Amino acid sequence: QEISIAYDALNSATIGIIIAGSDLRIRFANLTCVRLFNFNLPSDIIGLDASSLFSAGKNRKFAGLKLSELQSLEQTQELVVQCADGSAFPVEAVFSEVADSDGAVVGKMVSLIDITARKKTEAALLASESRLRALSQKVLDAQENERSVVAQDIHDSITGSLAAIKIFMEQKLIAMTGGSSR
């Protein structure tokens, strides 16, 4: 009865669950996992080498793993996994040990959450951030250009005015001194 409840609970989970033996051969995959990997039936995934599912893209380091090597993996990782049809998708994978009643490690359990939507959102946010940075830089460049134009206008205007004042003052000085210059 208890085993039946545990089995039903695992199969009802909304995350993919894989349980592999010490040889890393898959002994159990819940229905969510079967759907995630595009298999038709649980029997299509049972017996496969679990590391083969994690050998997609940049995860080549998982090919041919042994249980002892799998033990050293971080508890939670973002990975790219390989579907039955050859396509791949990103998941958040949580690795945990399966121990027998004596505490000896006899396998590994992996819980998988498809994070495709999250990755697409992150990519869109990064693209938006990049566009925003470019736009901000254009605004800063335009402001700097405007400051430069205003500074040049002020410089030209003051220089012309100072020259006119100088000429005017020189003429007044000449007029006051009776036409003789210094």
C-alpha positions in Angstrom: 0.0 0.0 0.0 2.8 2.5 1.0 4.8 1.7 -2.1 1.7 2.2 -4.3 1.1 5.7 -2.7 4.8 6.6 -3.2 4.6 5.5 -6.8 1.4 7.4 -7.4 2.9 10.5 -5.8 6.0 10.3 -8.0 3.9 9.9 -11.1 1.6 12.8 -10.2 4.5 15.2 -9.7 4.5 18.2 -12.0 8.3 18.0 -12.3 10.2 15.3 -14.1 11.7 12.7 -11.9 14.3 10.1 -12.8 15.7 7.4 -10.5 18.8 5.6 -11.7 20.7 2.7 -10.1 24.4 2.7 -9.3 25.1 1.8 -12.9 23.3 5.0 -13.9 20.7 3.0 -15.8 17.2 4.6 -15.4 15.0 2.4 -13.2 12.1 4.9 -12.9 10.9 7.9 -14.8 7.6 9.6 -14.0 5.0 10.5 -16.6 6.1 14.2 -16.6 9.6 13.1 -17.3 8.4 10.9 -20.2 6.6 13.9 -21.7 9.5 16.3 -21.2 11.8 14.0 -23.1 9.3 13.3 -25.8 9.1 9.6 -25.1 5.8 7.7 -25.6 5.9 5.4 -22.6 7.9 5.1 -19.4 9.2 1.8 -20.8 10.9 3.8 -23.6 13.2 5.6 -21.1 13.6 2.8 -18.5 17.1 1.1 -18.9 18.7 4.0 -20.7 22.0 5.4 -19.4 20.9 8.5 -17.5 24.0 10.4 -18.5 22.9 10.2 -22.2 20.0 12.5 -21.4 22.5 15.1 -20.0 24.9 14.9 -22.9 23.3 17.7 -25.0 25.2 20.7 -26.2 27.6 22.0 -23.6 26.9 19.2 -21.2 29.3 16.7 -23.0 31.1 16.3 -19.7 28.2 14.1 -18.6 28.8 11.5 -21.3 30.0 8.2 -19.7 29.7 9.4 -16.1 30.0 6.9 -13.3 28.0 7.2 -10.1 31.0 8.3 -8.1 31.6 11.2 -10.5 27.9 12.1 -10.4 28.2 12.4 -6.6 30.4 15.4 -7.0 27.9 17.4 -9.0 26.4 20.5 -7.4 23.0 19.8 -5.9 21.2 22.2 -8.3 22.4 22.9 -11.9 21.0 24.4 -15.0 21.6 22.0 -17.9 20.6 21.3 -21.4 19.0 17.9 -21.9 18.5 15.7 -24.9 15.1 14.6 -26.0 14.2 11.3 -27.7 13.8 13.2 -31.0 17.3 14.8 -30.8 16.1 18.2 -29.8 17.4 19.8 -26.6 16.0 22.1 -23.9 17.2 23.8 -20.7 16.3 22.4 -17.3 17.0 23.1 -13.7 18.2 19.7 -12.4 18.3 18.8 -8.7 20.5 15.8 -8.0 20.1 13.7 -4.9 21.4 10.4 -3.7 19.2 7.3 -3.3 20.3 5.3 -0.3 19.2 1.9 0.9 18.0 1.1 4.5 21.6 0.8 5.6 22.5 4.2 4.2 24.6 2.9 1.4 24.3 4.9 -1.9 22.6 2.7 -4.4 21.7 5.3 -7.1 20.8 8.8 -7.9 17.5 10.7 -8.3 17.2 13.8 -10.5 14.3 16.2 -10.4 13.9 18.2 -13.6 12.0 21.5 -14.3 11.8 22.7 -17.9 13.1 26.3 -17.8 12.7 27.1 -21.5 10.2 29.9 -20.8 12.5 31.4 -18.1 15.5 31.3 -20.5 13.5 33.0 -23.3 12.4 35.7 -20.8 16.0 36.2 -19.6 17.2 36.5 -23.2 14.4 39.0 -24.0 15.4 41.0 -20.8 19.0 41.0 -21.8 18.1 42.2 -25.3 16.0 45.0 -23.8 18.8 45.9 -21.4 21.2 46.1 -24.3 18.8 48.3 -26.3 18.2 50.5 -23.3 22.0 50.9 -22.7 22.4 51.8 -26.4 19.6 54.4 -26.1 21.0 55.8 -22.9 24.4 56.2 -24.6 22.8 58.0 -27.5 21.0 60.4 -25.1 24.3 61.0 -23.3 26.1 61.6 -26.7 23.3 64.0 -27.8 23.6 65.9 -24.5 27.4 66.1 -24.8 27.0 67.3 -28.4 24.5 69.9 -27.4 26.8 71.2 -24.6 29.6 71.4 -27.1 27.4 73.4 -29.5 26.2 75.8 -26.7 29.8 76.2 -25.5 30.9 77.1 -29.0 28.0 79.5 -29.5 28.8 81.2 -26.1 32.5 81.4 -27.0 31.8 82.8 -30.5 29.3 85.3 -29.1 31.4 86.5 -26.2 34.5 86.7 -28.4 32.7 88.9 -31.0 31.2 91.1 -28.2 34.6 91.5 -26.5 36.1 92.5 -29.9 33.4 95.0 -30.5 33.8 96.5 -27.0 37.5 96.7 -27.4 37.2 98.5 -30.7 34.5 100.8 -29.2 36.7 101.6 -26.2 39.7 102.2 -28.3 37.7 104.7 -30.4 36.4 106.4 -27.3 40.0 106.6 -25.9 41.2 108.1 -29.1 38.4 110.6 -29.1 39.1 111.5 -25.5 42.8 112.0 -26.0 42.2 114.2 -29.0 43.0 111.8 -31.8 46.4 110.7 -30.6 47.0 107.1 -29.9 49.3 105.9 -27.2 
